[in-house]
Amino acid sequence: MKRYSLYAAWLIATLATLFSLYYSEIHDVYPCKFCWYQRIFLFPLPILLFPIVYFKRTDFISYIISLPIMGLSVACYQIFGRPPCCFFEIFFPLISALCFLSITGLLIIALFKRS
């Protein structure tokens, strides 16, 4: 798992970004205020993780790891502190929290693999 942790983090970030754009642009599901905050932390991740994966530069992980941690905190606040926004029986903040949690875990694995 350590060998492919950066690839998996990039893939999850890319798929989550495409999933978010698909539902907002194709299905006209408009995100709420906190979903926009989560998007702010999610959308740069595929762009920032791609050079790390391509050039195998794990020394930049410590700079990027703050994005999924802050996105996870916003998602947890929306899940536990606010009324949920549900569309089509899908609980988007929970999916977002799971994506941010898995990206954070995979980046931590890659960070400890480096040292």
Backbone as a printed PyTorch tensor [residue, N CA C, xyz], in Angstrom:
tensor([[[  0.8240,  -1.1990,   0.0000],
         [  0.0000,   0.0000,   0.0000],
         [  0.8650,   1.2580,   0.0000]],

        [[  2.0240,   1.1950,   0.6510],
         [  2.8800,   2.3810,   0.7120],
         [  3.3500,   2.8040,  -0.6710]],

        [[  3.5460,   1.8350,  -1.5270],
         [  4.0620,   2.1380,  -2.8580],
         [  3.0590,   2.9240,  -3.6960]],

        [[  1.7830,   2.6230,  -3.5320],
         [  0.7550,   3.2430,  -4.3540],
         [ -0.0910,   4.2570,  -3.6010]],

        [[  0.3340,   4.6970,  -2.4410],
         [ -0.4960,   5.6060,  -1.6490],
         [ -0.6620,   6.9670,  -2.3190]],

        [[  0.3730,   7.4760,  -2.9480],
         [  0.2390,   8.7620,  -3.6450],
         [ -0.6590,   8.6500,  -4.8680]],

        [[ -0.5410,   7.5430,  -5.6010],
         [ -1.4170,   7.3300,  -6.7470],
         [ -2.8740,   7.2520,  -6.3040]],

        [[ -3.1230,   6.5420,  -5.2230],
         [ -4.4910,   6.4050,  -4.7230],
         [ -5.0380,   7.7380,  -4.2290]],

        [[ -4.2120,   8.5360,  -3.5600],
         [ -4.6650,   9.8520,  -3.0900],
         [ -5.0110,  10.7490,  -4.2700]],

        [[ -4.1870,  10.7310,  -5.3020],
         [ -4.4770,  11.5400,  -6.4860],
         [ -5.7410,  11.0520,  -7.1800]],

        [[ -5.9160,   9.7400,  -7.2790],
         [ -7.0990,   9.1830,  -7.9360],
         [ -8.3700,   9.5370,  -7.1730]],

        [[ -8.3460,   9.4270,  -5.8560],
         [ -9.5210,   9.7750,  -5.0520],
         [ -9.8400,  11.2570,  -5.1880]],

        [[ -8.8280,  12.1040,  -5.1450],
         [ -9.0570,  13.5480,  -5.2860],
         [ -9.6150,  13.8880,  -6.6640]],

        [[ -9.0980,  13.2450,  -7.6970],
         [ -9.5790,  13.5050,  -9.0500],
         [-11.0120,  13.0270,  -9.2300]],

        [[-11.3130,  11.8210,  -8.7620],
         [-12.6720,  11.3020,  -8.8930],
         [-13.6690,  12.1060,  -8.0670]],

        [[-13.2760,  12.5420,  -6.8860],
         [-14.1750,  13.3590,  -6.0620],
         [-14.4430,  14.7060,  -6.7190]],

        [[-13.4330,  15.2920,  -7.3370],
         [-13.6220,  16.5540,  -8.0500],
         [-14.5530,  16.3710,  -9.2420]],

        [[-14.3390,  15.3200, -10.0150],
         [-15.2050,  15.0520, -11.1610],
         [-16.6280,  14.7300, -10.7260]],

        [[-16.7840,  13.9890,  -9.6380],
         [-18.1010,  13.6690,  -9.0890],
         [-18.8310,  14.9470,  -8.6860]],

        [[-18.1290,  15.8460,  -8.0210],
         [-18.7240,  17.1050,  -7.5810],
         [-19.1380,  17.9690,  -8.7690]],

        [[-18.2740,  18.0660,  -9.7560],
         [-18.6040,  18.8520, -10.9440],
         [-19.7300,  18.2170, -11.7530]],

        [[-19.7640,  16.8960, -11.8080],
         [-20.8200,  16.1920, -12.5380],
         [-22.1910,  16.4850, -11.9370]],

        [[-22.2960,  16.3790, -10.6160],
         [-23.5920,  16.6110,  -9.9900],
         [-24.0080,  18.0740, -10.0510]],

        [[-23.0750,  18.9990,  -9.9880],
         [-23.4740,  20.4050, -10.0120],
         [-23.7430,  20.9060, -11.4310]],

        [[-23.0060,  20.4230, -12.4130],
         [-23.1670,  20.9400, -13.7700],
         [-24.1310,  20.1210, -14.6220]],

        [[-24.1380,  18.8170, -14.4810],
         [-24.9970,  17.9670, -15.3100],
         [-26.3730,  17.7930, -14.6750]],

        [[-26.4040,  17.5000, -13.3800],
         [-27.6770,  17.2450, -12.6970],
         [-28.2680,  18.4820, -12.0350]],

        [[-27.6120,  19.6150, -12.1460],
         [-28.0940,  20.8830, -11.5670],
         [-28.3840,  20.7830, -10.0760]],

        [[-27.5420,  20.0790,  -9.3540],
         [-27.6260,  20.0270,  -7.8930],
         [-26.6890,  21.1120,  -7.3790]],

        [[-27.2730,  22.1890,  -6.8760],
         [-26.4690,  23.3320,  -6.4630],
         [-25.9480,  23.1280,  -5.0490]],

        [[-24.6600,  23.3040,  -4.8420],
         [-24.0760,  23.0770,  -3.5140],
         [-24.4370,  24.1930,  -2.5380]],

        [[-24.5340,  23.8160,  -1.2770],
         [-24.8050,  24.7900,  -0.2230],
         [-23.5010,  25.5200,   0.1330]],

        [[-23.5920,  26.4000,   1.1170],
         [-22.4350,  27.2170,   1.4940],
         [-21.2730,  26.3570,   1.9960]],

        [[-21.5650,  25.3760,   2.8420],
         [-20.4920,  24.5380,   3.3830],
         [-19.9470,  23.5640,   2.3390]],

        [[-20.7820,  23.1780,   1.3900],
         [-20.2740,  22.3540,   0.2870],
         [-19.2930,  23.1480,  -0.5690]],

        [[-19.5340,  24.4480,  -0.7030],
         [-18.5800,  25.2880,  -1.4270],
         [-17.2580,  25.3650,  -0.6870]],

        [[-17.3110,  25.4590,   0.6290],
         [-16.0670,  25.4820,   1.4050],
         [-15.2820,  24.1830,   1.2140]],

        [[-15.9990,  23.0660,   1.1720],
         [-15.3260,  21.7910,   0.9540],
         [-14.7220,  21.7270,  -0.4450]],

        [[-15.4170,  22.3050,  -1.4190],
         [-14.8740,  22.3520,  -2.7720],
         [-13.5950,  23.1820,  -2.8390]],

        [[-13.5410,  24.2510,  -2.0550],
         [-12.3400,  25.0950,  -2.0350],
         [-11.1220,  24.2770,  -1.6190]],

        [[-11.3190,  23.3460,  -0.6820],
         [-10.2050,  22.5100,  -0.2300],
         [ -9.9890,  21.2870,  -1.1190]],

        [[-11.0010,  20.8980,  -1.8980],
         [-10.8890,  19.6980,  -2.7250],
         [-10.3230,  19.9860,  -4.1140]],

        [[-10.7900,  21.0300,  -4.7630],
         [-10.4500,  21.2470,  -6.1680],
         [ -8.9600,  21.4470,  -6.4390]],

        [[ -8.1780,  22.0650,  -5.5600],
         [ -6.7420,  22.1710,  -5.8620],
         [ -5.9680,  20.8630,  -5.6850]],

        [[ -6.5400,  19.8970,  -4.9820],
         [ -5.7900,  18.6770,  -4.6640],
         [ -5.3280,  17.8900,  -5.8930]],

        [[ -6.1780,  17.6200,  -6.8940],
         [ -5.6500,  16.8760,  -8.0550],
         [ -4.5370,  17.6200,  -8.7860]],

        [[ -4.6560,  18.9420,  -8.8470],
         [ -3.6330,  19.7390,  -9.5320],
         [ -2.3260,  19.7310,  -8.7440]],

        [[ -2.4190,  19.8280,  -7.4250],
         [ -1.2120,  19.8580,  -6.5980],
         [ -0.5980,  18.4750,  -6.4030]],

        [[ -1.4210,  17.4300,  -6.4260],
         [ -0.8990,  16.0770,  -6.2300],
         [ -0.2840,  15.4880,  -7.4980]],

        [[ -0.7130,  15.9580,  -8.6590],
         [ -0.1960,  15.3740,  -9.9020],
         [  1.3200,  15.4940, -10.0390]],

        [[  1.9260,  16.6770,  -9.8360],
         [  3.3990,  16.7260,  -9.9420],
         [  4.1040,  15.8890,  -8.8840]],

        [[  3.4850,  15.7640,  -7.7190],
         [  4.0820,  14.9330,  -6.6700],
         [  4.1050,  13.4760,  -7.1070]],

        [[  3.0030,  13.0340,  -7.7180],
         [  2.9320,  11.6470,  -8.1890],
         [  3.8470,  11.4500,  -9.3990]],

        [[  3.8100,  12.3790, -10.3210],
         [  4.5640,  12.2220, -11.5720],
         [  6.0730,  12.2640, -11.3460]],

        [[  6.5220,  13.2100, -10.5440],
         [  7.9600,  13.3560, -10.3040],
         [  8.4400,  12.6430,  -9.0400]],

        [[  7.5060,  12.0130,  -8.3220],
         [  7.8170,  11.2870,  -7.0820],
         [  8.5380,  12.1820,  -6.0830]],

        [[  8.0080,  13.3870,  -5.8930],
         [  8.5830,  14.3710,  -4.9710],
         [  7.7670,  14.3670,  -3.6830]],

        [[  8.0980,  13.5120,  -2.7710],
         [  7.3350,  13.4020,  -1.5280],
         [  7.6730,  14.4890,  -0.5190]],

        [[  8.6380,  15.3380,  -0.8170],
         [  8.9870,  16.3830,   0.1430],
         [  7.9560,  17.5090,   0.1860]],

        [[  7.0410,  17.5720,  -0.7710],
         [  6.0060,  18.6010,  -0.7720],
         [  4.7110,  18.1550,  -0.0970]],

        [[  4.6480,  16.9140,   0.3480],
         [  3.4270,  16.4050,   0.9790],
         [  3.0960,  17.1820,   2.2400]],

        [[  4.0930,  17.5600,   2.9960],
         [  3.8350,  18.2710,   4.2540],
         [  3.1800,  19.6280,   4.0190]],

        [[  3.3330,  20.2020,   2.8350],
         [  2.6720,  21.4670,   2.5250],
         [  1.2240,  21.2610,   2.0860]],

        [[  0.9470,  20.1580,   1.4410],
         [ -0.3750,  19.9170,   0.8680],
         [ -1.3240,  19.2610,   1.8620]],

        [[ -0.8010,  18.5910,   2.8630],
         [ -1.6410,  17.7950,   3.7570],
         [ -2.6340,  18.6500,   4.5410]],

        [[ -2.3970,  19.9430,   4.6210],
         [ -3.3360,  20.8020,   5.3450],
         [ -4.6660,  20.9520,   4.6090]],

        [[ -4.6770,  20.8420,   3.2870],
         [ -5.9270,  20.9880,   2.5320],
         [ -6.9500,  19.9050,   2.8670]],

        [[ -6.6080,  18.6040,   2.7950],
         [ -7.6280,  17.6170,   3.1560],
         [ -7.9900,  17.6310,   4.6360]],

        [[ -7.0790,  18.0560,   5.5030],
         [ -7.4150,  18.1400,   6.9320],
         [ -8.4400,  19.2430,   7.1660]],

        [[ -8.2530,  20.3930,   6.5260],
         [ -9.2310,  21.4720,   6.6800],
         [-10.5550,  21.1160,   6.0110]],

        [[-10.5040,  20.4410,   4.8690],
         [-11.7350,  19.9850,   4.2270],
         [-12.4780,  18.9780,   5.0810]],

        [[-11.7380,  18.0900,   5.7430],
         [-12.3610,  17.1260,   6.6490],
         [-13.0160,  17.8220,   7.8260]],

        [[-12.3870,  18.8580,   8.3470],
         [-12.9840,  19.5660,   9.4820],
         [-14.2650,  20.2870,   9.0720]],

        [[-14.3080,  20.8630,   7.8780],
         [-15.5400,  21.5060,   7.4000],
         [-16.6270,  20.4600,   7.1730]],

        [[-16.2650,  19.3160,   6.6060],
         [-17.2450,  18.2550,   6.3720],
         [-17.7910,  17.7100,   7.6870]],

        [[-16.9280,  17.5250,   8.6820],
         [-17.3940,  17.0390,   9.9870],
         [-18.2890,  18.0640,  10.6680]],

        [[-17.9670,  19.3400,  10.5280],
         [-18.8340,  20.3740,  11.0880],
         [-20.2020,  20.3440,  10.4140]],

        [[-20.2210,  20.1270,   9.1050],
         [-21.4960,  20.0770,   8.4040],
         [-22.2860,  18.8270,   8.7740]],

        [[-21.6030,  17.7250,   9.0060],
         [-22.2970,  16.4870,   9.3610],
         [-22.8650,  16.5640,  10.7700]],

        [[-22.0540,  17.0240,  11.7280],
         [-22.4550,  16.9630,  13.1300],
         [-23.0410,  18.2580,  13.6690]],

        [[-22.7870,  19.3880,  13.0360],
         [-23.2220,  20.6490,  13.6040],
         [-24.3130,  21.3620,  12.8480]],

        [[-24.6370,  20.9210,  11.6610],
         [-25.6090,  21.6080,  10.8260],
         [-26.6380,  20.6160,  10.3210]],

        [[-27.7800,  21.1100,   9.8830],
         [-28.7190,  20.2070,   9.2140],
         [-28.1030,  19.7210,   7.9010]],

        [[-28.1980,  18.4470,   7.6270],
         [-27.5220,  17.9160,   6.4360],
         [-28.1990,  18.3680,   5.1480]],

        [[-27.4110,  18.4900,   4.1120],
         [-27.9700,  18.7380,   2.7830],
         [-27.9510,  17.4070,   2.0380]],

        [[-29.1070,  16.8800,   1.7640],
         [-29.2260,  15.5830,   1.0960],
         [-29.9010,  15.7860,  -0.2550]],

        [[-29.3510,  15.1610,  -1.2610],
         [-29.9410,  15.1880,  -2.5850],
         [-30.0210,  13.7550,  -3.0810]],

        [[-31.1800,  13.3670,  -3.5500],
         [-31.3670,  12.0480,  -4.1440],
         [-30.9450,  10.9260,  -3.1960]],

        [[-31.2530,  11.0890,  -1.9200],
         [-30.9100,  10.0900,  -0.9000],
         [-29.4000,   9.8950,  -0.7530]],

        [[-28.6100,  10.8320,  -1.2210],
         [-27.1530,  10.7590,  -1.0780],
         [-26.7300,  11.8390,  -0.1030]],

        [[-25.9480,  11.4560,   0.8680],
         [-25.4900,  12.3850,   1.8940],
         [-24.1090,  12.8830,   1.4840]],

        [[-24.0710,  13.9760,   0.7370],
         [-22.8260,  14.4760,   0.1620],
         [-21.7520,  14.8290,   1.1870]],

        [[-22.0790,  15.4490,   2.3200],
         [-21.0080,  15.7420,   3.2830],
         [-20.3180,  14.4860,   3.8230]],

        [[-21.0570,  13.3870,   3.9550],
         [-20.4420,  12.1410,   4.4170],
         [-19.4770,  11.5900,   3.3690]],

        [[-19.8750,  11.6430,   2.1130],
         [-18.9860,  11.2010,   1.0390],
         [-17.7340,  12.0740,   1.0010]],

        [[-17.9320,  13.3770,   1.1630],
         [-16.8010,  14.3040,   1.1790],
         [-15.8680,  14.0210,   2.3510]],

        [[-16.4370,  13.7760,   3.5220],
         [-15.6130,  13.4850,   4.7000],
         [-14.8130,  12.1990,   4.5020]],

        [[-15.4280,  11.1820,   3.9150],
         [-14.7070,   9.9290,   3.6650],
         [-13.5790,  10.1290,   2.6500]],

        [[-13.8210,  10.9370,   1.6350],
         [-12.7560,  11.2290,   0.6610],
         [-11.6120,  11.9890,   1.3130]],

        [[-11.9400,  13.0210,   2.0890],
         [-10.8850,  13.7890,   2.7520],
         [-10.1260,  12.9290,   3.7560]],

        [[-10.8340,  12.0610,   4.4650],
         [-10.1800,  11.1870,   5.4380],
         [ -9.2390,  10.2080,   4.7410]],

        [[ -9.6870,   9.6270,   3.6410],
         [ -8.8260,   8.6750,   2.9360],
         [ -7.6290,   9.3730,   2.2900]],

        [[ -7.8290,  10.5680,   1.7440],
         [ -6.7000,  11.3070,   1.1630],
         [ -5.6910,  11.6630,   2.2470]],

        [[ -6.1890,  12.1140,   3.4040],
         [ -5.2900,  12.4460,   4.5120],
         [ -4.5060,  11.2200,   4.9650]],

        [[ -5.1860,  10.0990,   5.1260],
         [ -4.5110,   8.8710,   5.5380],
         [ -3.4690,   8.4110,   4.5360]],

        [[ -3.8010,   8.4850,   3.2550],
         [ -2.8430,   8.0700,   2.2290],
         [ -1.6410,   9.0030,   2.1610]],

        [[ -1.8690,  10.2890,   2.3670],
         [ -0.7370,  11.2220,   2.3790],
         [  0.1500,  11.0080,   3.6020]],

        [[ -0.4560,  10.6640,   4.7300],
         [  0.3400,  10.3640,   5.9290],
         [  1.1730,   9.1040,   5.7030]],

        [[  0.5810,   8.1010,   5.0640],
         [  1.3340,   6.8850,   4.7460],
         [  2.5130,   7.2130,   3.8320]],

        [[  2.2650,   8.0320,   2.8090],
         [  3.3550,   8.4120,   1.8980],
         [  4.4000,   9.2680,   2.5990]],

        [[  3.9710,  10.0770,   3.5500],
         [  4.9130,  10.9280,   4.2810],
         [  5.8320,  10.0960,   5.1640]],

        [[  5.2740,   9.0590,   5.8130],
         [  6.1040,   8.2090,   6.6590],
         [  6.9240,   7.2200,   5.8500]],

        [[  6.4910,   6.9230,   4.6390],
         [  7.2940,   6.0720,   3.7660],
         [  8.5830,   6.7900,   3.3740]],

        [[  8.4840,   8.0990,   3.2650],
         [  9.6340,   8.9080,   2.8570],
         [ 10.7270,   8.8790,   3.9100]],

        [[ 10.3360,   8.9510,   5.1960],
         [ 11.3520,   9.0380,   6.2600],
         [ 11.8480,   7.6950,   6.7270]]])
